[in-house]
Amino acid sequence: MRPGANELPNLGVHVQELNPFVFNMLKKDCNNGIKVIEKSIGQRSGDLLQMFHQDLPKEFFFQQPTTSKDSLEREVIAICKNMHNLYPEFADKMNQFETDNKITDWHFTVERFWINYQRPGEFIPLHRHSGIFSFAVWINLPDFETKNLEVEQWNLSKGYQGQFEFVYTDMLGQIKCVRLAQDKTWEGKICVFPAELHHQVYPHYADEYRITVSGNIRIKI
């Protein structure tokens, strides 16, 4: 991030502090779900994304916020409306939708929320989302300097521990990476980005959960 700026240049990515009241409610929801997650330790795999496809109860891996859901949705949609006005590319995409479907009465809606509980050694591989926008809120970022000796020997990404990374190509077709959420100062921040922008999360090796909340935003007729 450039000092004092919320937008990442040319990516259509917006980062800001989440409303503190909403963040505290959201954090409470996340902490309340840890006990359920603890029951699934023996069934979890290292690839969090793959667990979406396992034939197991999803509450073992991913919780949904409850008391904070409505307030978070209002915050996210307000940012999406601003980004729609700020970046011409998104306005063009909306206009194309309207032209093809002859519909002008639409609004943003959150498709779903989910809480990610990332244990030591777990990761989220490179992927993209569905919808128009997606978002991530960083709830708890461990002290990545803390060593877990049982898994430290497998750490091949020193310096990237637990970081959130966007991956994209520039105008010359070269692969570029932008990494966020390097330390605990990112707790309470929300990042809204184009759903089709590829991203991933590196594993961490601290003895606690890395907790984030994510979701997808679509348009509703």
TORKOL-4160 file (C-alpha; in steps of 0.2 Angstrom, whole numbers, padded with zeros to 4 digits, m for minus):
221
<pt num="1" X="0000" Y="0000" Z="0000"/>
<pt num="2" X="0006" Y="0018" Z="m0004"/>
<pt num="3" X="0007" Y="0028" Z="0012"/>
<pt num="4" X="m0010" Y="0037" Z="0015"/>
<pt num="5" X="m0019" Y="0029" Z="0001"/>
<pt num="6" X="m0033" Y="0016" Z="0001"/>
<pt num="7" X="m0033" Y="0011" Z="m0017"/>
<pt num="8" X="m0020" Y="m0001" Z="m0025"/>
<pt num="9" X="m0015" Y="0007" Z="m0042"/>
<pt num="10" X="m0023" Y="m0001" Z="m0057"/>
<pt num="11" X="m0031" Y="m0016" Z="m0047"/>
<pt num="12" X="m0048" Y="m0009" Z="m0042"/>
<pt num="13" X="m0043" Y="m0014" Z="m0024"/>
<pt num="14" X="m0049" Y="m0004" Z="m0009"/>
<pt num="15" X="m0043" Y="m0005" Z="0009"/>
<pt num="16" X="m0049" Y="0004" Z="0024"/>
<pt num="17" X="m0053" Y="0002" Z="0043"/>
<pt num="18" X="m0069" Y="m0007" Z="0046"/>
<pt num="19" X="m0081" Y="0002" Z="0058"/>
<pt num="20" X="m0075" Y="m0002" Z="0075"/>
<pt num="21" X="m0092" Y="m0006" Z="0082"/>
<pt num="22" X="m0095" Y="m0018" Z="0068"/>
<pt num="23" X="m0078" Y="m0025" Z="0069"/>
<pt num="24" X="m0080" Y="m0029" Z="0088"/>
<pt num="25" X="m0097" Y="m0038" Z="0084"/>
<pt num="26" X="m0088" Y="m0048" Z="0070"/>
<pt num="27" X="m0074" Y="m0052" Z="0081"/>
<pt num="28" X="m0086" Y="m0059" Z="0094"/>
<pt num="29" X="m0095" Y="m0070" Z="0081"/>
<pt num="30" X="m0078" Y="m0077" Z="0076"/>
<pt num="31" X="m0072" Y="m0081" Z="0094"/>
<pt num="32" X="m0089" Y="m0089" Z="0097"/>
<pt num="33" X="m0086" Y="m0101" Z="0083"/>
<pt num="34" X="m0069" Y="m0108" Z="0089"/>
<pt num="35" X="m0076" Y="m0121" Z="0100"/>
<pt num="36" X="m0085" Y="m0129" Z="0085"/>
<pt num="37" X="m0069" Y="m0128" Z="0074"/>
<pt num="38" X="m0059" Y="m0137" Z="0088"/>
<pt num="39" X="m0070" Y="m0152" Z="0086"/>
<pt num="40" X="m0064" Y="m0154" Z="0068"/>
<pt num="41" X="m0046" Y="m0154" Z="0071"/>
<pt num="42" X="m0043" Y="m0172" Z="0066"/>
<pt num="43" X="m0053" Y="m0170" Z="0050"/>
<pt num="44" X="m0045" Y="m0155" Z="0043"/>
<pt num="45" X="m0033" Y="m0154" Z="0028"/>
<pt num="46" X="m0020" Y="m0142" Z="0025"/>
<pt num="47" X="m0029" Y="m0135" Z="0010"/>
<pt num="48" X="m0043" Y="m0124" Z="0016"/>
<pt num="49" X="m0051" Y="m0122" Z="m0001"/>
<pt num="50" X="m0051" Y="m0140" Z="m0004"/>
<pt num="51" X="m0062" Y="m0142" Z="0012"/>
<pt num="52" X="m0076" Y="m0134" Z="0003"/>
<pt num="53" X="m0078" Y="m0149" Z="m0008"/>
<pt num="54" X="m0077" Y="m0162" Z="0006"/>
<pt num="55" X="m0092" Y="m0172" Z="0010"/>
<pt num="56" X="m0092" Y="m0166" Z="0028"/>
<pt num="57" X="m0103" Y="m0154" Z="0038"/>
<pt num="58" X="m0096" Y="m0136" Z="0033"/>
<pt num="59" X="m0098" Y="m0130" Z="0051"/>
<pt num="60" X="m0083" Y="m0140" Z="0055"/>
<pt num="61" X="m0072" Y="m0129" Z="0044"/>
<pt num="62" X="m0082" Y="m0113" Z="0041"/>
<pt num="63" X="m0093" Y="m0103" Z="0052"/>
<pt num="64" X="m0105" Y="m0089" Z="0047"/>
<pt num="65" X="m0106" Y="m0072" Z="0057"/>
<pt num="66" X="m0123" Y="m0070" Z="0065"/>
<pt num="67" X="m0125" Y="m0055" Z="0076"/>
<pt num="68" X="m0114" Y="m0044" Z="0065"/>
<pt num="69" X="m0120" Y="m0050" Z="0048"/>
<pt num="70" X="m0133" Y="m0036" Z="0044"/>
<pt num="71" X="m0121" Y="m0022" Z="0050"/>
<pt num="72" X="m0106" Y="m0030" Z="0040"/>
<pt num="73" X="m0117" Y="m0031" Z="0025"/>
<pt num="74" X="m0121" Y="m0012" Z="0026"/>
<pt num="75" X="m0103" Y="m0008" Z="0027"/>
<pt num="76" X="m0097" Y="m0019" Z="0013"/>
<pt num="77" X="m0111" Y="m0013" Z="0001"/>
<pt num="78" X="m0107" Y="0005" Z="0004"/>
<pt num="79" X="m0089" Y="0002" Z="m0001"/>
<pt num="80" X="m0095" Y="m0007" Z="m0017"/>
<pt num="81" X="m0106" Y="0007" Z="m0022"/>
<pt num="82" X="m0091" Y="0019" Z="m0020"/>
<pt num="83" X="m0080" Y="0008" Z="m0030"/>
<pt num="84" X="m0093" Y="0006" Z="m0044"/>
<pt num="85" X="m0093" Y="0025" Z="m0046"/>
<pt num="86" X="m0074" Y="0027" Z="m0044"/>
<pt num="87" X="m0068" Y="0014" Z="m0056"/>
<pt num="88" X="m0075" Y="0015" Z="m0074"/>
<pt num="89" X="m0072" Y="m0003" Z="m0078"/>
<pt num="90" X="m0085" Y="m0008" Z="m0065"/>
<pt num="91" X="m0098" Y="0004" Z="m0072"/>
<pt num="92" X="m0095" Y="m0003" Z="m0089"/>
<pt num="93" X="m0098" Y="m0020" Z="m0083"/>
<pt num="94" X="m0114" Y="m0015" Z="m0075"/>
<pt num="95" X="m0120" Y="m0006" Z="m0090"/>
<pt num="96" X="m0116" Y="m0021" Z="m0101"/>
<pt num="97" X="m0127" Y="m0031" Z="m0089"/>
<pt num="98" X="m0141" Y="m0019" Z="m0090"/>
<pt num="99" X="m0140" Y="m0018" Z="m0109"/>
<pt num="100" X="m0140" Y="m0037" Z="m0112"/>
<pt num="101" X="m0155" Y="m0040" Z="m0100"/>
<pt num="102" X="m0164" Y="m0023" Z="m0102"/>
<pt num="103" X="m0164" Y="m0021" Z="m0083"/>
<pt num="104" X="m0160" Y="m0005" Z="m0074"/>
<pt num="105" X="m0167" Y="m0008" Z="m0057"/>
<pt num="106" X="m0153" Y="m0018" Z="m0048"/>
<pt num="107" X="m0144" Y="m0017" Z="m0032"/>
<pt num="108" X="m0129" Y="m0025" Z="m0023"/>
<pt num="109" X="m0131" Y="m0039" Z="m0012"/>
<pt num="110" X="m0120" Y="m0050" Z="m0002"/>
<pt num="111" X="m0121" Y="m0068" Z="m0008"/>
<pt num="112" X="m0114" Y="m0076" Z="0008"/>
<pt num="113" X="m0101" Y="m0073" Z="0022"/>
<pt num="114" X="m0089" Y="m0086" Z="0029"/>
<pt num="115" X="m0076" Y="m0086" Z="0043"/>
<pt num="116" X="m0059" Y="m0093" Z="0039"/>
<pt num="117" X="m0050" Y="m0102" Z="0054"/>
<pt num="118" X="m0032" Y="m0105" Z="0048"/>
<pt num="119" X="m0022" Y="m0116" Z="0059"/>
<pt num="120" X="m0003" Y="m0118" Z="0058"/>
<pt num="121" X="0003" Y="m0125" Z="0042"/>
<pt num="122" X="m0014" Y="m0123" Z="0033"/>
<pt num="123" X="m0016" Y="m0112" Z="0017"/>
<pt num="124" X="m0028" Y="m0106" Z="0004"/>
<pt num="125" X="m0021" Y="m0109" Z="m0013"/>
<pt num="126" X="m0022" Y="m0097" Z="m0028"/>
<pt num="127" X="m0041" Y="m0095" Z="m0033"/>
<pt num="128" X="m0054" Y="m0082" Z="m0038"/>
<pt num="129" X="m0072" Y="m0079" Z="m0032"/>
<pt num="130" X="m0089" Y="m0078" Z="m0041"/>
<pt num="131" X="m0099" Y="m0062" Z="m0041"/>
<pt num="132" X="m0094" Y="m0044" Z="m0044"/>
<pt num="133" X="m0084" Y="m0040" Z="m0029"/>
<pt num="134" X="m0077" Y="m0050" Z="m0014"/>
<pt num="135" X="m0070" Y="m0044" Z="0002"/>
<pt num="136" X="m0059" Y="m0050" Z="0017"/>
<pt num="137" X="m0059" Y="m0043" Z="0035"/>
<pt num="138" X="m0044" Y="m0047" Z="0045"/>
<pt num="139" X="m0049" Y="m0052" Z="0063"/>
<pt num="140" X="m0034" Y="m0060" Z="0071"/>
<pt num="141" X="m0017" Y="m0061" Z="0064"/>
<pt num="142" X="m0004" Y="m0071" Z="0074"/>
<pt num="143" X="0013" Y="m0065" Z="0079"/>
<pt num="144" X="0021" Y="m0073" Z="0064"/>
<pt num="145" X="0038" Y="m0072" Z="0072"/>
<pt num="146" X="0032" Y="m0085" Z="0084"/>
<pt num="147" X="0040" Y="m0102" Z="0080"/>
<pt num="148" X="0031" Y="m0118" Z="0080"/>
<pt num="149" X="0045" Y="m0130" Z="0080"/>
<pt num="150" X="0035" Y="m0145" Z="0074"/>
<pt num="151" X="0031" Y="m0137" Z="0057"/>
<pt num="152" X="0045" Y="m0124" Z="0056"/>
<pt num="153" X="0056" Y="m0136" Z="0047"/>
<pt num="154" X="0044" Y="m0136" Z="0032"/>
<pt num="155" X="0043" Y="m0118" Z="0031"/>
<pt num="156" X="0048" Y="m0114" Z="0013"/>
<pt num="157" X="0040" Y="m0097" Z="0012"/>
<pt num="158" X="0050" Y="m0087" Z="0026"/>
<pt num="159" X="0044" Y="m0069" Z="0026"/>
<pt num="160" X="0027" Y="m0073" Z="0018"/>
<pt num="161" X="0020" Y="m0081" Z="0033"/>
<pt num="162" X="0001" Y="m0079" Z="0034"/>
<pt num="163" X="0001" Y="m0065" Z="0021"/>
<pt num="164" X="m0013" Y="m0062" Z="0009"/>
<pt num="165" X="m0007" Y="m0061" Z="m0009"/>
<pt num="166" X="m0015" Y="m0054" Z="m0025"/>
<pt num="167" X="m0008" Y="m0062" Z="m0041"/>
<pt num="168" X="m0011" Y="m0053" Z="m0058"/>
<pt num="169" X="m0003" Y="m0050" Z="m0075"/>
<pt num="170" X="0002" Y="m0032" Z="m0081"/>
<pt num="171" X="0000" Y="m0025" Z="m0098"/>
<pt num="172" X="0016" Y="m0035" Z="m0104"/>
<pt num="173" X="0009" Y="m0051" Z="m0098"/>
<pt num="174" X="0021" Y="m0052" Z="m0083"/>
<pt num="175" X="0015" Y="m0060" Z="m0067"/>
<pt num="176" X="0014" Y="m0047" Z="m0053"/>
<pt num="177" X="0011" Y="m0050" Z="m0034"/>
<pt num="178" X="0005" Y="m0038" Z="m0021"/>
<pt num="179" X="0005" Y="m0045" Z="m0003"/>
<pt num="180" X="m0006" Y="m0038" Z="0012"/>
<pt num="181" X="m0009" Y="m0042" Z="0030"/>
<pt num="182" X="0009" Y="m0043" Z="0035"/>
<pt num="183" X="0006" Y="m0040" Z="0054"/>
<pt num="184" X="m0006" Y="m0036" Z="0068"/>
<pt num="185" X="m0009" Y="m0018" Z="0062"/>
<pt num="186" X="m0020" Y="m0025" Z="0048"/>
<pt num="187" X="m0033" Y="m0032" Z="0061"/>
<pt num="188" X="m0049" Y="m0023" Z="0059"/>
<pt num="189" X="m0045" Y="m0018" Z="0041"/>
<pt num="190" X="m0057" Y="m0023" Z="0026"/>
<pt num="191" X="m0051" Y="m0026" Z="0008"/>
<pt num="192" X="m0064" Y="m0025" Z="m0006"/>
<pt num="193" X="m0058" Y="m0031" Z="m0023"/>
<pt num="194" X="m0064" Y="m0038" Z="m0040"/>
<pt num="195" X="m0071" Y="m0055" Z="m0037"/>
<pt num="196" X="m0061" Y="m0061" Z="m0052"/>
<pt num="197" X="m0044" Y="m0055" Z="m0045"/>
<pt num="198" X="m0034" Y="m0071" Z="m0041"/>
<pt num="199" X="m0027" Y="m0072" Z="m0023"/>
<pt num="200" X="m0020" Y="m0084" Z="m0010"/>
<pt num="201" X="m0015" Y="m0085" Z="0008"/>
<pt num="202" X="0002" Y="m0092" Z="0013"/>
<pt num="203" X="0003" Y="m0104" Z="0028"/>
<pt num="204" X="0009" Y="m0098" Z="0045"/>
<pt num="205" X="0018" Y="m0106" Z="0059"/>
<pt num="206" X="0012" Y="m0098" Z="0075"/>
<pt num="207" X="0003" Y="m0107" Z="0088"/>
<pt num="208" X="m0014" Y="m0099" Z="0086"/>
<pt num="209" X="m0028" Y="m0096" Z="0073"/>
<pt num="210" X="m0027" Y="m0084" Z="0059"/>
<pt num="211" X="m0045" Y="m0078" Z="0057"/>
<pt num="212" X="m0053" Y="m0068" Z="0043"/>
<pt num="213" X="m0070" Y="m0066" Z="0037"/>
<pt num="214" X="m0074" Y="m0066" Z="0018"/>
<pt num="215" X="m0089" Y="m0064" Z="0006"/>
<pt num="216" X="m0095" Y="m0062" Z="m0011"/>
<pt num="217" X="m0106" Y="m0047" Z="m0018"/>
<pt num="218" X="m0118" Y="m0050" Z="m0032"/>
<pt num="219" X="m0131" Y="m0039" Z="m0041"/>
<pt num="220" X="m0149" Y="m0043" Z="m0037"/>
<pt num="221" X="m0164" Y="m0038" Z="m0048"/>
